[in-house]
């Protein structure tokens, strides 16, 4: 099974990925291709460079390039989870696997802001206005190389609402895994 995740910044995707990893899934990210490219070009890995690098790679290789590179690495079998799906073309590329399921992690802006402050990750917004500005820039692509979180979320096969605590999220994930086995 190949599970793909999309969602806005600080929605809980990393927590979902960690849970899936603990339950036997290999974990991958479309951003891994960008990180490799940034390192090979001597660039710092931070939020702005990841966004810029993703745009450049998509401009060079097409809008689905990050997912295509990922599929080349993981192959056609096994349980894998893919984080950081940010464009419809990446979803389309991943749908080449018959066992692909796309999940949107949806969380309110206020809860995401609180979580972002608590995690203190390098490159995160320094104030709420910057947080909103960064988010708005990722919602709709202005060309084929940009992020399109709204259009990507619309392609989800299911949505997990993640406004509660981690125990609530884990309960939803457990129910989801049980439904996959049926």
N, C-alpha and C positions, 0 to 999 in steps of 0.2 A: 504494500500500500504506500502511496505517495500522498502526504498531507501537506498542503500549502497554506501558509498564513499571510494574511494581510491585515492591516489596521494602522491607525494613526499612531504617532509618537507617544510612547508611554502607555499604550493600551493594554499591555500585558503579554505581548507576543513572546518575549524572552522567557517569561514564567511558563508559558505553554510549551515552548521548545524544551525547557529543562524537564518538565513533567513527561513529555513524550520520550525524551532521551532516557529517563529513569525507567520507562516502560518498554525499552528495547528498540526504539527508533534511532536510526542514524540521523544526525542533525546537520543541516546545511543551510546556507544563506546565499541568496542571489548577490548579496553584498560581498561575499568572499571573493568573487571574480574582480570586483572593483578594488578591494584591499590589495590583492596580488598585483594589479596594474599600478596602483599608487606606489607600492613598495618598489616595483621595478623601475619607476620613474622618479624615485627619490623624494616622493611627496609624503608629508605627514598624513596620518590617518585620523581625520576628524570629520565631523558632520558635514561641514561645507565642502571639503575635498571629496567625500563620498558621494555627495549629490552631484558635484561637478564631474567627477570621474565617471559616474553612471551615465550622465548625459553624453560625455565624450565617447564612451564605449558603445552606447546605443547609436550614436551618430555614425560611428565607424562600421559597426556590425549589424545594425538593424535593431528595432525596438525589443526583440525577444532574445538578444544575444546573451544576456546574463543567465537566463534560464536554460538556453541551449548549451552553454558551457557547463552548467551544473549537471544537466542530463548526461553529457559526455562523461563526466566524472563518476556519477553514481550508477549508471547503467539502467537496465530495464526491470530489475527485480529487487526484492527486499523492502523492508519498511523504512521509509525515510520521511523526515519532516523538513520542509523548506520555509525559511523565514525571509522576510524582507521582499515579498512580491509586491511590486509597485506599479506595474503597467499591465494593461490588458494583453499585450503581446507576450509577456512572460507567462501569463495564465494559459494562453493558447499554446505556447511551446510546451508547457508542462502537461497539458491535456493530451499530448501524444502518448502518454502512458495511460492505458485503460483504467488503471486503479487510482487515478488522481482525484483527490477531493480538496476543494478550495474552501477555507474557513476564514471568515472575517471576525476579528476580535474587536468588538465595539464597546467603547467606554466613553462616558461623558467627558467633555473638555475639562471641567472642574476637577474631576477625579484624576484625570491624566496629569494635570498641572501639579496636584498634590504629590502624586507618585514621582513625577520628574524631579521635584524639589527633594524628595526623600532619597532618591537614588544617587544624586550628585554625580552623574556621569559626565566626563569630559566632553565638551562640545554642546552640551544641552543649553537651552536658553537661560539667560541670566535674569530675565524678568518676564512677567506675563505677556506684555506687549510683544516682546521678541518671540515668545512661544507661539502666539497667535499668528504672527507674521510668517514664521517658518512653516507652520502648518498650512496656512493659506497658499504658500508658494508650491506646496506638494499636491494639492487637491486636484488641479486640472492642468494637464500638459498643454504647453503653448506650441509644442512641436512633437515629433515622434520620439525625440530623445529625452523628453522630460517625464517626471513622475506624474501619475494620474490616479491618485488614491480613490477618488470617487468612482471612476469608471471601473477600476479594478475591484473595488468592494461590491459593485453591482453584479459581478461575475461569480460571487461566492455561492457555493452550494448550500452553505449553512452559516448562521451567525451565532456567536457566543457573546452574550451580554456580560460584561465584566466590570460592573460597578460595585461589586461586593468585595469580600475579603478573599484571601488566597484559598481558604478551605472551600468556599463556595465555587470558585473557579475549578479546583481539583475535583469537586463532586460533578460538575458539568462535564469535565473531561473524562471521568470514569464512565459516566453514562454514555458518552459518545463512543468510547472504545467498545463498550458492551454492544452498542448498536451496530458497530462495524462487524462484529463477530457473528451477528445474526444472519 
